[in-house]
Amino acid sequence: MSDKGIIDCPELYRLVLERAKTAREAIRIADELTKQYGYNDYGEAFTFADTKEVWIFEILGPGKGNKGAVWAAVRIPDDHVFVSANAPRIRYLNLDDKENYLASANIYSLAEQLGWWNPKSGERFEFCTVYGSRTAMGSRRREWRALSRIAPSLRLDPNAEHYPLSVKAEKKLSVKDVLDIFRDTYQDTPFDMTRSLNKIGRDGKVTKNPIANPFMSADYLEAFNISSERTIACKRATYVSITQSRGWLPNPVGGLVWLGYDNPMTTPHVPIYIGISQMPASYMVDGRAKFRRDCAWWAFRQVSQLTTLRWQDMVKDVQKVWEPIETKAFADQAAFEEQMVRLYKQDPAKAREALTKYSHDIANGAVDAYWKLAEDLWTKYTNYF
């Protein structure tokens, strides 16, 4: 970190988004802003995407007493997938290839100044280990799982220190495919925390214990003598978003965010087009510090937390609510967008109104369904608590 800078991670995001039109321009602006005003946050990974390119951008503060930032960026090939899981990923850089690699001017000199790398040693410069660490197994395990689902033929080692920066997807991925990865809890692997929590019924059949869930607290894990794993799906998630940047469509239609609040395992992800006039009212309320009925996040948060009390049964009831919302949105997407493209060519203002109504209707419908779902769960499972 740095005690001289004034820009933190969220602020850098906002400043860049206000100014940049392309991913490369976002990197240039981030460099200019942090040089002038300084970056004062911990290490972060940003994903900058436009309709033609996707870049991974990893940035850190320059250390106490220094102003600026140190960063590296790599372009991800069009048919590849990159995974970031709270640990630095960028290893080697070829800064002669500016089409695919970029870095701050101080990337080598700062490492020398801090005594973290000596070019005379003959040791190859590795960004992620010079400026960071690859010791966190919770991060590496998530990288392994996601990359293994995308390219299973690679047979990646779940205990490896490093993985390919990106892998070629072995099939074309849909939004649903990506959501399935976000919902992964290491099921069907040795790292599934529920694998040993079984019970034998009166009929002699072995089933999962109803309270077995992949989001057990430290107290539960200790009581059951289970080692903790940081799964891809997370009960502490504030939101999950998947963006589609499609240059063959008008921007208001081609830019689409699939947004889901809280744990992706228990929430629907609704389509929010960038051409809307504003977000739904309840989605604009930050109620995380205190329960608020007018805050959409709490509708989903309440359900996700309730579900952990009797996971095996309750998650099925929750899925019956979120899955139809997503399924219908996926099924309707192509026809709706075709209609919006025609309308946009005729009247952009009316297209904006229609996009707004469509996004609001689905989002607000999901919120209403989840307030009711929470009541239904309390009613149905009261006798179990």
PyMOL commands that set and color helices and strands:
alter all, ss='L'
color gray80, all
select helices_A, chain A and resi 9-19+23-37+107-113+119-121+127-130+137-150+152-154+175-182+218-224+251-254+264-266+281-284+296-346+348-384
alter helices_A, ss='H'
color red, helices_A
select strands_A, chain A and resi 44-49+54-60+70-75+80-82+101-103+166-168+198-200+206-208+239-245+255-261+270-273
alter strands_A, ss='S'
color yellow, strands_A
deselect
rebuild
show_as cartoon
